Amino acid sequence: MLLQSKGVHILPHPPYSPDLAPSDLYLFGMLKGRIRGRRFTSSDEIVAEIREICERISKIELQRVYNTWVRRLEWVVENNGEYYTDTQK
């Protein structure tokens, strides 16, 4: 490889873990749950509803989600990059 031939150390890229992506960890699931089963007449209506839902998320809830995310990241680091699953809570 070109980079290796130039003396650049290549680090392995960890596998993508949806449980570690903040948007997947909390936001998308919560949004899906709040709009499930509803019918919208336009994309503007959906965007407005999503904005309203997001604006109602409390600082306490965001702090809880952040703390959960940090604990999961720490677990992955402590376990040498192992894939995180809900059984590791």
PDB file of N, CA, C and O in Angstrom, chain B, residues numbered from 101:
ATOM      1  N   MET B 101       0.835  -1.177   0.000  1.00  0.00           N
ATOM      2  CA  MET B 101       0.000   0.000   0.000  1.00  0.00           C
ATOM      3  C   MET B 101       0.884   1.246   0.000  1.00  0.00           C
ATOM      4  O   MET B 101       1.976   1.248   0.568  1.00  0.00           O
ATOM      5  N   LEU B 102       0.409   2.272  -0.626  1.00  0.00           N
ATOM      6  CA  LEU B 102       1.172   3.508  -0.741  1.00  0.00           C
ATOM      7  C   LEU B 102       1.500   4.103   0.619  1.00  0.00           C
ATOM      8  O   LEU B 102       2.648   4.470   0.872  1.00  0.00           O
ATOM      9  N   LEU B 103       0.518   4.204   1.490  1.00  0.00           N
ATOM     10  CA  LEU B 103       0.761   4.823   2.788  1.00  0.00           C
ATOM     11  C   LEU B 103       1.783   4.034   3.598  1.00  0.00           C
ATOM     12  O   LEU B 103       2.669   4.614   4.224  1.00  0.00           O
ATOM     13  N   GLN B 104       1.657   2.716   3.584  1.00  0.00           N
ATOM     14  CA  GLN B 104       2.617   1.891   4.321  1.00  0.00           C
ATOM     15  C   GLN B 104       4.015   2.032   3.735  1.00  0.00           C
ATOM     16  O   GLN B 104       4.995   2.054   4.480  1.00  0.00           O
ATOM     17  N   SER B 105       4.122   2.127   2.422  1.00  0.00           N
ATOM     18  CA  SER B 105       5.435   2.278   1.804  1.00  0.00           C
ATOM     19  C   SER B 105       6.070   3.624   2.158  1.00  0.00           C
ATOM     20  O   SER B 105       7.287   3.780   2.061  1.00  0.00           O
ATOM     21  N   LYS B 106       5.261   4.585   2.563  1.00  0.00           N
ATOM     22  CA  LYS B 106       5.760   5.897   2.980  1.00  0.00           C
ATOM     23  C   LYS B 106       6.000   5.966   4.484  1.00  0.00           C
ATOM     24  O   LYS B 106       6.317   7.029   5.017  1.00  0.00           O
ATOM     25  N   GLY B 107       5.849   4.830   5.169  1.00  0.00           N
ATOM     26  CA  GLY B 107       6.096   4.778   6.602  1.00  0.00           C
ATOM     27  C   GLY B 107       4.935   5.214   7.471  1.00  0.00           C
ATOM     28  O   GLY B 107       5.110   5.466   8.664  1.00  0.00           O
ATOM     29  N   VAL B 108       3.739   5.305   6.880  1.00  0.00           N
ATOM     30  CA  VAL B 108       2.556   5.699   7.652  1.00  0.00           C
ATOM     31  C   VAL B 108       1.967   4.456   8.298  1.00  0.00           C
ATOM     32  O   VAL B 108       1.670   3.475   7.616  1.00  0.00           O
ATOM     33  N   HIS B 109       1.801   4.498   9.608  1.00  0.00           N
ATOM     34  CA  HIS B 109       1.215   3.377  10.339  1.00  0.00           C
ATOM     35  C   HIS B 109      -0.303   3.392  10.143  1.00  0.00           C
ATOM     36  O   HIS B 109      -0.958   4.390  10.445  1.00  0.00           O
ATOM     37  N   ILE B 110      -0.846   2.319   9.653  1.00  0.00           N
ATOM     38  CA  ILE B 110      -2.282   2.206   9.385  1.00  0.00           C
ATOM     39  C   ILE B 110      -2.957   1.568  10.595  1.00  0.00           C
ATOM     40  O   ILE B 110      -2.608   0.461  11.006  1.00  0.00           O
ATOM     41  N   LEU B 111      -3.922   2.280  11.154  1.00  0.00           N
ATOM     42  CA  LEU B 111      -4.682   1.757  12.281  1.00  0.00           C
ATOM     43  C   LEU B 111      -5.907   1.008  11.771  1.00  0.00           C
ATOM     44  O   LEU B 111      -6.537   1.439  10.805  1.00  0.00           O
ATOM     45  N   PRO B 112      -6.248  -0.102  12.405  1.00  0.00           N
ATOM     46  CA  PRO B 112      -7.458  -0.807  11.982  1.00  0.00           C
ATOM     47  C   PRO B 112      -8.683   0.039  12.289  1.00  0.00           C
ATOM     48  O   PRO B 112      -8.754   0.689  13.332  1.00  0.00           O
ATOM     49  N   HIS B 113      -9.627   0.025  11.393  1.00  0.00           N
ATOM     50  CA  HIS B 113     -10.859   0.777  11.586  1.00  0.00           C
ATOM     51  C   HIS B 113     -11.850  -0.117  12.316  1.00  0.00           C
ATOM     52  O   HIS B 113     -12.108  -1.237  11.876  1.00  0.00           O
ATOM     53  N   PRO B 114     -12.411   0.361  13.428  1.00  0.00           N
ATOM     54  CA  PRO B 114     -13.362  -0.476  14.161  1.00  0.00           C
ATOM     55  C   PRO B 114     -14.641  -0.669  13.357  1.00  0.00           C
ATOM     56  O   PRO B 114     -15.018   0.195  12.566  1.00  0.00           O
ATOM     57  N   PRO B 115     -15.298  -1.785  13.555  1.00  0.00           N
ATOM     58  CA  PRO B 115     -16.574  -1.989  12.858  1.00  0.00           C
ATOM     59  C   PRO B 115     -17.588  -0.972  13.346  1.00  0.00           C
ATOM     60  O   PRO B 115     -17.539  -0.525  14.492  1.00  0.00           O
ATOM     61  N   TYR B 116     -18.499  -0.617  12.471  1.00  0.00           N
ATOM     62  CA  TYR B 116     -19.558   0.314  12.837  1.00  0.00           C
ATOM     63  C   TYR B 116     -20.491  -0.367  13.831  1.00  0.00           C
ATOM     64  O   TYR B 116     -20.908  -1.506  13.618  1.00  0.00           O
ATOM     65  N   SER B 117     -20.805   0.306  14.881  1.00  0.00           N
ATOM     66  CA  SER B 117     -21.728  -0.226  15.873  1.00  0.00           C
ATOM     67  C   SER B 117     -22.883   0.758  16.039  1.00  0.00           C
ATOM     68  O   SER B 117     -22.687   1.851  16.571  1.00  0.00           O
ATOM     69  N   PRO B 118     -24.078   0.390  15.595  1.00  0.00           N
ATOM     70  CA  PRO B 118     -25.204   1.320  15.719  1.00  0.00           C
ATOM     71  C   PRO B 118     -25.521   1.673  17.163  1.00  0.00           C
ATOM     72  O   PRO B 118     -26.115   2.719  17.424  1.00  0.00           O
ATOM     73  N   ASP B 119     -25.136   0.820  18.104  1.00  0.00           N
ATOM     74  CA  ASP B 119     -25.381   1.131  19.501  1.00  0.00           C
ATOM     75  C   ASP B 119     -24.439   2.200  20.026  1.00  0.00           C
ATOM     76  O   ASP B 119     -24.602   2.665  21.155  1.00  0.00           O
ATOM     77  N   LEU B 120     -23.448   2.601  19.222  1.00  0.00           N
ATOM     78  CA  LEU B 120     -22.513   3.635  19.651  1.00  0.00           C
ATOM     79  C   LEU B 120     -22.727   4.949  18.917  1.00  0.00           C
ATOM     80  O   LEU B 120     -22.179   5.977  19.318  1.00  0.00           O
ATOM     81  N   ALA B 121     -23.508   4.932  17.859  1.00  0.00           N
ATOM     82  CA  ALA B 121     -23.810   6.170  17.141  1.00  0.00           C
ATOM     83  C   ALA B 121     -24.909   6.901  17.911  1.00  0.00           C
ATOM     84  O   ALA B 121     -25.998   6.355  18.086  1.00  0.00           O
ATOM     85  N   PRO B 122     -24.645   8.132  18.377  1.00  0.00           N
ATOM     86  CA  PRO B 122     -25.660   8.825  19.192  1.00  0.00           C
ATOM     87  C   PRO B 122     -27.034   8.899  18.542  1.00  0.00           C
ATOM     88  O   PRO B 122     -28.046   8.764  19.230  1.00  0.00           O
ATOM     89  N   SER B 123     -27.088   9.109  17.245  1.00  0.00           N
ATOM     90  CA  SER B 123     -28.393   9.202  16.584  1.00  0.00           C
ATOM     91  C   SER B 123     -29.141   7.869  16.622  1.00  0.00           C
ATOM     92  O   SER B 123     -30.363   7.841  16.763  1.00  0.00           O
ATOM     93  N   ASP B 124     -28.402   6.766  16.495  1.00  0.00           N
ATOM     94  CA  ASP B 124     -29.038   5.449  16.538  1.00  0.00           C
ATOM     95  C   ASP B 124     -29.316   5.004  17.969  1.00  0.00           C
ATOM     96  O   ASP B 124     -30.292   4.302  18.231  1.00  0.00           O
ATOM     97  N   LEU B 125     -28.457   5.414  18.884  1.00  0.00           N
ATOM     98  CA  LEU B 125     -28.599   5.031  20.282  1.00  0.00           C
ATOM     99  C   LEU B 125     -29.925   5.504  20.860  1.00  0.00           C
ATOM    100  O   LEU B 125     -30.551   4.789  21.643  1.00  0.00           O
ATOM    101  N   TYR B 126     -30.354   6.688  20.487  1.00  0.00           N
ATOM    102  CA  TYR B 126     -31.544   7.265  21.116  1.00  0.00           C
ATOM    103  C   TYR B 126     -32.501   7.926  20.123  1.00  0.00           C
ATOM    104  O   TYR B 126     -33.684   7.589  20.069  1.00  0.00           O
ATOM    105  N   LEU B 127     -31.986   8.852  19.353  1.00  0.00           N
ATOM    106  CA  LEU B 127     -32.842   9.760  18.608  1.00  0.00           C
ATOM    107  C   LEU B 127     -33.765   9.067  17.613  1.00  0.00           C
ATOM    108  O   LEU B 127     -34.976   9.283  17.654  1.00  0.00           O
ATOM    109  N   PHE B 128     -33.229   8.245  16.726  1.00  0.00           N
ATOM    110  CA  PHE B 128     -34.059   7.665  15.672  1.00  0.00           C
ATOM    111  C   PHE B 128     -35.147   6.756  16.239  1.00  0.00           C
ATOM    112  O   PHE B 128     -36.291   6.801  15.786  1.00  0.00           O
ATOM    113  N   GLY B 129     -34.803   5.938  17.219  1.00  0.00           N
ATOM    114  CA  GLY B 129     -35.804   5.054  17.816  1.00  0.00           C
ATOM    115  C   GLY B 129     -36.917   5.821  18.512  1.00  0.00           C
ATOM    116  O   GLY B 129     -38.093   5.478  18.396  1.00  0.00           O
ATOM    117  N   MET B 130     -36.525   6.869  19.240  1.00  0.00           N
ATOM    118  CA  MET B 130     -37.507   7.692  19.930  1.00  0.00           C
ATOM    119  C   MET B 130     -38.429   8.371  18.915  1.00  0.00           C
ATOM    120  O   MET B 130     -39.647   8.381  19.093  1.00  0.00           O
ATOM    121  N   LEU B 131     -37.854   8.935  17.858  1.00  0.00           N
ATOM    122  CA  LEU B 131     -38.670   9.609  16.842  1.00  0.00           C
ATOM    123  C   LEU B 131     -39.620   8.627  16.162  1.00  0.00           C
ATOM    124  O   LEU B 131     -40.800   8.924  15.976  1.00  0.00           O
ATOM    125  N   LYS B 132     -39.102   7.465  15.795  1.00  0.00           N
ATOM    126  CA  LYS B 132     -39.965   6.465  15.149  1.00  0.00           C
ATOM    127  C   LYS B 132     -41.132   6.090  16.049  1.00  0.00           C
ATOM    128  O   LYS B 132     -42.262   5.937  15.584  1.00  0.00           O
ATOM    129  N   GLY B 133     -40.853   5.944  17.339  1.00  0.00           N
ATOM    130  CA  GLY B 133     -41.913   5.591  18.282  1.00  0.00           C
ATOM    131  C   GLY B 133     -42.977   6.673  18.400  1.00  0.00           C
ATOM    132  O   GLY B 133     -44.158   6.367  18.560  1.00  0.00           O
ATOM    133  N   ARG B 134     -42.573   7.914  18.322  1.00  0.00           N
ATOM    134  CA  ARG B 134     -43.520   9.022  18.484  1.00  0.00           C
ATOM    135  C   ARG B 134     -44.375   9.262  17.241  1.00  0.00           C
ATOM    136  O   ARG B 134     -45.486   9.781  17.353  1.00  0.00           O
ATOM    137  N   ILE B 135     -43.877   8.895  16.063  1.00  0.00           N
ATOM    138  CA  ILE B 135     -44.684   9.150  14.859  1.00  0.00           C
ATOM    139  C   ILE B 135     -45.267   7.874  14.253  1.00  0.00           C
ATOM    140  O   ILE B 135     -45.978   7.933  13.250  1.00  0.00           O
ATOM    141  N   ARG B 136     -44.973   6.731  14.853  1.00  0.00           N
ATOM    142  CA  ARG B 136     -45.482   5.456  14.339  1.00  0.00           C
ATOM    143  C   ARG B 136     -47.000   5.473  14.235  1.00  0.00           C
ATOM    144  O   ARG B 136     -47.700   5.865  15.168  1.00  0.00           O
ATOM    145  N   GLY B 137     -47.486   5.046  13.097  1.00  0.00           N
ATOM    146  CA  GLY B 137     -48.922   4.932  12.883  1.00  0.00           C
ATOM    147  C   GLY B 137     -49.613   6.218  12.456  1.00  0.00           C
ATOM    148  O   GLY B 137     -50.800   6.207  12.130  1.00  0.00           O
ATOM    149  N   ARG B 138     -48.890   7.311  12.455  1.00  0.00           N
ATOM    150  CA  ARG B 138     -49.491   8.582  12.060  1.00  0.00           C
ATOM    151  C   ARG B 138     -49.372   8.774  10.558  1.00  0.00           C
ATOM    152  O   ARG B 138     -48.459   8.243   9.927  1.00  0.00           O
ATOM    153  N   ARG B 139     -50.288   9.526   9.993  1.00  0.00           N
ATOM    154  CA  ARG B 139     -50.279   9.846   8.568  1.00  0.00           C
ATOM    155  C   ARG B 139     -49.993  11.330   8.404  1.00  0.00           C
ATOM    156  O   ARG B 139     -50.576  12.164   9.097  1.00  0.00           O
ATOM    157  N   PHE B 140     -49.104  11.651   7.496  1.00  0.00           N
ATOM    158  CA  PHE B 140     -48.758  13.043   7.219  1.00  0.00           C
ATOM    159  C   PHE B 140     -49.106  13.343   5.772  1.00  0.00           C
ATOM    160  O   PHE B 140     -48.982  12.482   4.901  1.00  0.00           O
ATOM    161  N   THR B 141     -49.543  14.565   5.524  1.00  0.00           N
ATOM    162  CA  THR B 141     -49.964  14.930   4.174  1.00  0.00           C
ATOM    163  C   THR B 141     -48.835  15.527   3.344  1.00  0.00           C
ATOM    164  O   THR B 141     -48.954  15.643   2.124  1.00  0.00           O
ATOM    165  N   SER B 142     -47.728  15.911   4.003  1.00  0.00           N
ATOM    166  CA  SER B 142     -46.605  16.489   3.251  1.00  0.00           C
ATOM    167  C   SER B 142     -45.309  16.292   4.024  1.00  0.00           C
ATOM    168  O   SER B 142     -45.320  16.013   5.223  1.00  0.00           O
ATOM    169  N   SER B 143     -44.207  16.440   3.328  1.00  0.00           N
ATOM    170  CA  SER B 143     -42.913  16.352   4.002  1.00  0.00           C
ATOM    171  C   SER B 143     -42.735  17.520   4.969  1.00  0.00           C
ATOM    172  O   SER B 143     -42.092  17.368   6.007  1.00  0.00           O
ATOM    173  N   ASP B 144     -43.297  18.678   4.641  1.00  0.00           N
ATOM    174  CA  ASP B 144     -43.221  19.825   5.549  1.00  0.00           C
ATOM    175  C   ASP B 144     -43.903  19.521   6.882  1.00  0.00           C
ATOM    176  O   ASP B 144     -43.432  19.943   7.938  1.00  0.00           O
ATOM    177  N   GLU B 145     -44.996  18.799   6.827  1.00  0.00           N
ATOM    178  CA  GLU B 145     -45.720  18.430   8.045  1.00  0.00           C
ATOM    179  C   GLU B 145     -44.865  17.487   8.913  1.00  0.00           C
ATOM    180  O   GLU B 145     -44.829  17.616  10.136  1.00  0.00           O
ATOM    181  N   ILE B 146     -44.196  16.561   8.270  1.00  0.00           N
ATOM    182  CA  ILE B 146     -43.320  15.633   9.003  1.00  0.00           C
ATOM    183  C   ILE B 146     -42.160  16.396   9.640  1.00  0.00           C
ATOM    184  O   ILE B 146     -41.846  16.191  10.812  1.00  0.00           O
ATOM    185  N   VAL B 147     -41.532  17.267   8.872  1.00  0.00           N
ATOM    186  CA  VAL B 147     -40.404  18.050   9.382  1.00  0.00           C
ATOM    187  C   VAL B 147     -40.842  18.883  10.583  1.00  0.00           C
ATOM    188  O   VAL B 147     -40.132  18.939  11.587  1.00  0.00           O
ATOM    189  N   ALA B 148     -41.992  19.524  10.492  1.00  0.00           N
ATOM    190  CA  ALA B 148     -42.494  20.344  11.596  1.00  0.00           C
ATOM    191  C   ALA B 148     -42.722  19.494  12.844  1.00  0.00           C
ATOM    192  O   ALA B 148     -42.388  19.914  13.952  1.00  0.00           O
ATOM    193  N   GLU B 149     -43.283  18.314  12.670  1.00  0.00           N
ATOM    194  CA  GLU B 149     -43.541  17.428  13.814  1.00  0.00           C
ATOM    195  C   GLU B 149     -42.225  16.949  14.437  1.00  0.00           C
ATOM    196  O   GLU B 149     -42.098  16.914  15.661  1.00  0.00           O
ATOM    197  N   ILE B 150     -41.264  16.585  13.615  1.00  0.00           N
ATOM    198  CA  ILE B 150     -39.962  16.140  14.115  1.00  0.00           C
ATOM    199  C   ILE B 150     -39.282  17.266  14.888  1.00  0.00           C
ATOM    200  O   ILE B 150     -38.712  17.037  15.955  1.00  0.00           O
ATOM    201  N   ARG B 151     -39.344  18.466  14.357  1.00  0.00           N
ATOM    202  CA  ARG B 151     -38.753  19.620  15.065  1.00  0.00           C
ATOM    203  C   ARG B 151     -39.420  19.828  16.417  1.00  0.00           C
ATOM    204  O   ARG B 151     -38.745  20.061  17.419  1.00  0.00           O
ATOM    205  N   GLU B 152     -40.740  19.743  16.442  1.00  0.00           N
ATOM    206  CA  GLU B 152     -41.469  19.941  17.695  1.00  0.00           C
ATOM    207  C   GLU B 152     -41.089  18.876  18.722  1.00  0.00           C
ATOM    208  O   GLU B 152     -40.877  19.186  19.894  1.00  0.00           O
ATOM    209  N   ILE B 153     -41.005  17.636  18.282  1.00  0.00           N
ATOM    210  CA  ILE B 153     -40.619  16.549  19.185  1.00  0.00           C
ATOM    211  C   ILE B 153     -39.212  16.800  19.736  1.00  0.00           C
ATOM    212  O   ILE B 153     -38.975  16.655  20.935  1.00  0.00           O
ATOM    213  N   CYS B 154     -38.295  17.172  18.868  1.00  0.00           N
ATOM    214  CA  CYS B 154     -36.909  17.407  19.295  1.00  0.00           C
ATOM    215  C   CYS B 154     -36.812  18.581  20.265  1.00  0.00           C
ATOM    216  O   CYS B 154     -36.025  18.541  21.211  1.00  0.00           O
ATOM    217  N   GLU B 155     -37.594  19.608  20.041  1.00  0.00           N
ATOM    218  CA  GLU B 155     -37.570  20.771  20.934  1.00  0.00           C
ATOM    219  C   GLU B 155     -38.090  20.437  22.330  1.00  0.00           C
ATOM    220  O   GLU B 155     -37.753  21.119  23.297  1.00  0.00           O
ATOM    221  N   ARG B 156     -38.910  19.389  22.440  1.00  0.00           N
ATOM    222  CA  ARG B 156     -39.464  18.994  23.742  1.00  0.00           C
ATOM    223  C   ARG B 156     -38.558  18.048  24.521  1.00  0.00           C
ATOM    224  O   ARG B 156     -38.880  17.698  25.656  1.00  0.00           O
ATOM    225  N   ILE B 157     -37.439  17.625  23.946  1.00  0.00           N
ATOM    226  CA  ILE B 157     -36.521  16.752  24.676  1.00  0.00           C
ATOM    227  C   ILE B 157     -35.856  17.586  25.776  1.00  0.00           C
ATOM    228  O   ILE B 157     -35.246  18.620  25.502  1.00  0.00           O
ATOM    229  N   SER B 158     -35.979  17.131  26.993  1.00  0.00           N
ATOM    230  CA  SER B 158     -35.449  17.900  28.124  1.00  0.00           C
ATOM    231  C   SER B 158     -33.929  17.764  28.232  1.00  0.00           C
ATOM    232  O   SER B 158     -33.332  16.813  27.725  1.00  0.00           O
ATOM    233  N   LYS B 159     -33.337  18.722  28.892  1.00  0.00           N
ATOM    234  CA  LYS B 159     -31.895  18.664  29.146  1.00  0.00           C
ATOM    235  C   LYS B 159     -31.549  17.452  29.999  1.00  0.00           C
ATOM    236  O   LYS B 159     -30.497  16.839  29.815  1.00  0.00           O
ATOM    237  N   ILE B 160     -32.418  17.110  30.917  1.00  0.00           N
ATOM    238  CA  ILE B 160     -32.187  15.934  31.772  1.00  0.00           C
ATOM    239  C   ILE B 160     -32.145  14.665  30.933  1.00  0.00           C
ATOM    240  O   ILE B 160     -31.287  13.806  31.139  1.00  0.00           O
ATOM    241  N   GLU B 161     -33.071  14.547  29.989  1.00  0.00           N
ATOM    242  CA  GLU B 161     -33.100  13.374  29.101  1.00  0.00           C
ATOM    243  C   GLU B 161     -31.849  13.323  28.233  1.00  0.00           C
ATOM    244  O   GLU B 161     -31.256  12.258  28.063  1.00  0.00           O
ATOM    245  N   LEU B 162     -31.448  14.456  27.685  1.00  0.00           N
ATOM    246  CA  LEU B 162     -30.230  14.490  26.867  1.00  0.00           C
ATOM    247  C   LEU B 162     -29.000  14.130  27.696  1.00  0.00           C
ATOM    248  O   LEU B 162     -28.100  13.455  27.196  1.00  0.00           O
ATOM    249  N   GLN B 163     -28.948  14.564  28.939  1.00  0.00           N
ATOM    250  CA  GLN B 163     -27.821  14.211  29.808  1.00  0.00           C
ATOM    251  C   GLN B 163     -27.806  12.713  30.084  1.00  0.00           C
ATOM    252  O   GLN B 163     -26.743  12.092  30.102  1.00  0.00           O
ATOM    253  N   ARG B 164     -28.994  12.128  30.302  1.00  0.00           N
ATOM    254  CA  ARG B 164     -29.087  10.682  30.533  1.00  0.00           C
ATOM    255  C   ARG B 164     -28.579   9.904  29.326  1.00  0.00           C
ATOM    256  O   ARG B 164     -27.828   8.938  29.465  1.00  0.00           O
ATOM    257  N   VAL B 165     -28.999  10.339  28.135  1.00  0.00           N
ATOM    258  CA  VAL B 165     -28.566   9.674  26.894  1.00  0.00           C
ATOM    259  C   VAL B 165     -27.054   9.820  26.719  1.00  0.00           C
ATOM    260  O   VAL B 165     -26.373   8.862  26.352  1.00  0.00           O
ATOM    261  N   TYR B 166     -26.539  11.008  26.981  1.00  0.00           N
ATOM    262  CA  TYR B 166     -25.100  11.244  26.868  1.00  0.00           C
ATOM    263  C   TYR B 166     -24.327  10.336  27.822  1.00  0.00           C
ATOM    264  O   TYR B 166     -23.329   9.732  27.429  1.00  0.00           O
ATOM    265  N   ASN B 167     -24.781  10.235  29.072  1.00  0.00           N
ATOM    266  CA  ASN B 167     -24.106   9.381  30.050  1.00  0.00           C
ATOM    267  C   ASN B 167     -24.125   7.915  29.622  1.00  0.00           C
ATOM    268  O   ASN B 167     -23.135   7.203  29.794  1.00  0.00           O
ATOM    269  N   THR B 168     -25.240   7.469  29.070  1.00  0.00           N
ATOM    270  CA  THR B 168     -25.331   6.094  28.560  1.00  0.00           C
ATOM    271  C   THR B 168     -24.340   5.882  27.424  1.00  0.00           C
ATOM    272  O   THR B 168     -23.658   4.859  27.369  1.00  0.00           O
ATOM    273  N   TRP B 169     -24.263   6.836  26.535  1.00  0.00           N
ATOM    274  CA  TRP B 169     -23.340   6.758  25.397  1.00  0.00           C
ATOM    275  C   TRP B 169     -21.892   6.672  25.877  1.00  0.00           C
ATOM    276  O   TRP B 169     -21.116   5.855  25.381  1.00  0.00           O
ATOM    277  N   VAL B 170     -21.531   7.517  26.843  1.00  0.00           N
ATOM    278  CA  VAL B 170     -20.163   7.504  27.370  1.00  0.00           C
ATOM    279  C   VAL B 170     -19.851   6.154  28.012  1.00  0.00           C
ATOM    280  O   VAL B 170     -18.772   5.602  27.795  1.00  0.00           O
ATOM    281  N   ARG B 171     -20.788   5.617  28.802  1.00  0.00           N
ATOM    282  CA  ARG B 171     -20.554   4.295  29.418  1.00  0.00           C
ATOM    283  C   ARG B 171     -20.342   3.219  28.361  1.00  0.00           C
ATOM    284  O   ARG B 171     -19.492   2.346  28.535  1.00  0.00           O
ATOM    285  N   ARG B 172     -21.098   3.267  27.272  1.00  0.00           N
ATOM    286  CA  ARG B 172     -20.919   2.279  26.203  1.00  0.00           C
ATOM    287  C   ARG B 172     -19.562   2.441  25.524  1.00  0.00           C
ATOM    288  O   ARG B 172     -18.888   1.452  25.233  1.00  0.00           O
ATOM    289  N   LEU B 173     -19.165   3.674  25.275  1.00  0.00           N
ATOM    290  CA  LEU B 173     -17.843   3.902  24.676  1.00  0.00           C
ATOM    291  C   LEU B 173     -16.739   3.389  25.590  1.00  0.00           C
ATOM    292  O   LEU B 173     -15.788   2.760  25.125  1.00  0.00           O
ATOM    293  N   GLU B 174     -16.860   3.651  26.875  1.00  0.00           N
ATOM    294  CA  GLU B 174     -15.858   3.168  27.833  1.00  0.00           C
ATOM    295  C   GLU B 174     -15.806   1.647  27.834  1.00  0.00           C
ATOM    296  O   GLU B 174     -14.725   1.063  27.908  1.00  0.00           O
ATOM    297  N   TRP B 175     -16.970   1.000  27.752  1.00  0.00           N
ATOM    298  CA  TRP B 175     -17.009  -0.462  27.726  1.00  0.00           C
ATOM    299  C   TRP B 175     -16.243  -0.992  26.520  1.00  0.00           C
ATOM    300  O   TRP B 175     -15.464  -1.938  26.638  1.00  0.00           O
ATOM    301  N   VAL B 176     -16.467  -0.379  25.362  1.00  0.00           N
ATOM    302  CA  VAL B 176     -15.794  -0.817  24.141  1.00  0.00           C
ATOM    303  C   VAL B 176     -14.288  -0.652  24.276  1.00  0.00           C
ATOM    304  O   VAL B 176     -13.533  -1.543  23.886  1.00  0.00           O
ATOM    305  N   VAL B 177     -13.837   0.475  24.825  1.00  0.00           N
ATOM    306  CA  VAL B 177     -12.408   0.703  25.014  1.00  0.00           C
ATOM    307  C   VAL B 177     -11.834  -0.330  25.979  1.00  0.00           C
ATOM    308  O   VAL B 177     -10.790  -0.921  25.706  1.00  0.00           O
ATOM    309  N   GLU B 178     -12.506  -0.550  27.101  1.00  0.00           N
ATOM    310  CA  GLU B 178     -12.041  -1.506  28.108  1.00  0.00           C
ATOM    311  C   GLU B 178     -12.001  -2.935  27.578  1.00  0.00           C
ATOM    312  O   GLU B 178     -11.251  -3.767  28.088  1.00  0.00           O
ATOM    313  N   ASN B 179     -12.802  -3.220  26.561  1.00  0.00           N
ATOM    314  CA  ASN B 179     -12.881  -4.565  26.006  1.00  0.00           C
ATOM    315  C   ASN B 179     -12.240  -4.652  24.627  1.00  0.00           C
ATOM    316  O   ASN B 179     -12.639  -5.458  23.787  1.00  0.00           O
ATOM    317  N   ASN B 180     -11.239  -3.806  24.414  1.00  0.00           N
ATOM    318  CA  ASN B 180     -10.408  -3.852  23.202  1.00  0.00           C
ATOM    319  C   ASN B 180     -11.200  -3.773  21.906  1.00  0.00           C
ATOM    320  O   ASN B 180     -10.901  -4.479  20.943  1.00  0.00           O
ATOM    321  N   GLY B 181     -12.210  -2.914  21.885  1.00  0.00           N
ATOM    322  CA  GLY B 181     -12.950  -2.687  20.650  1.00  0.00           C
ATOM    323  C   GLY B 181     -14.018  -3.706  20.337  1.00  0.00           C
ATOM    324  O   GLY B 181     -14.553  -3.722  19.228  1.00  0.00           O
ATOM    325  N   GLU B 182     -14.340  -4.564  21.300  1.00  0.00           N
ATOM    326  CA  GLU B 182     -15.401  -5.541  21.065  1.00  0.00           C
ATOM    327  C   GLU B 182     -16.699  -4.830  20.720  1.00  0.00           C
ATOM    328  O   GLU B 182     -16.950  -3.712  21.171  1.00  0.00           O
ATOM    329  N   TYR B 183     -17.505  -5.480  19.930  1.00  0.00           N
ATOM    330  CA  TYR B 183     -18.801  -4.943  19.524  1.00  0.00           C
ATOM    331  C   TYR B 183     -19.729  -4.896  20.731  1.00  0.00           C
ATOM    332  O   TYR B 183     -19.893  -5.896  21.431  1.00  0.00           O
ATOM    333  N   TYR B 184     -20.327  -3.753  20.973  1.00  0.00           N
ATOM    334  CA  TYR B 184     -21.228  -3.583  22.116  1.00  0.00           C
ATOM    335  C   TYR B 184     -22.606  -4.106  21.770  1.00  0.00           C
ATOM    336  O   TYR B 184     -23.135  -3.823  20.695  1.00  0.00           O
ATOM    337  N   THR B 185     -23.182  -4.867  22.679  1.00  0.00           N
ATOM    338  CA  THR B 185     -24.585  -5.287  22.550  1.00  0.00           C
ATOM    339  C   THR B 185     -25.283  -4.988  23.856  1.00  0.00           C
ATOM    340  O   THR B 185     -24.625  -4.728  24.862  1.00  0.00           O
ATOM    341  N   ASP B 186     -26.584  -5.021  23.861  1.00  0.00           N
ATOM    342  CA  ASP B 186     -27.351  -4.681  25.058  1.00  0.00           C
ATOM    343  C   ASP B 186     -27.076  -5.635  26.226  1.00  0.00           C
ATOM    344  O   ASP B 186     -27.421  -5.304  27.361  1.00  0.00           O
ATOM    345  N   THR B 187     -26.481  -6.779  25.998  1.00  0.00           N
ATOM    346  CA  THR B 187     -26.191  -7.700  27.084  1.00  0.00           C
ATOM    347  C   THR B 187     -25.048  -7.203  27.963  1.00  0.00           C
ATOM    348  O   THR B 187     -24.826  -7.739  29.048  1.00  0.00           O
ATOM    349  N   GLN B 188     -24.310  -6.169  27.498  1.00  0.00           N
ATOM    350  CA  GLN B 188     -23.191  -5.640  28.262  1.00  0.00           C
ATOM    351  C   GLN B 188     -23.596  -4.511  29.199  1.00  0.00           C
ATOM    352  O   GLN B 188     -22.720  -3.907  29.817  1.00  0.00           O
ATOM    353  N   LYS B 189     -24.864  -4.201  29.333  1.00  0.00           N
ATOM    354  CA  LYS B 189     -25.318  -3.091  30.186  1.00  0.00           C
ATOM    355  C   LYS B 189     -24.777  -3.273  31.527  1.00  0.00           C
ATOM    356  O   LYS B 189     -25.030  -2.456  32.412  1.00  0.00           O
TER     357      LYS B 189
END
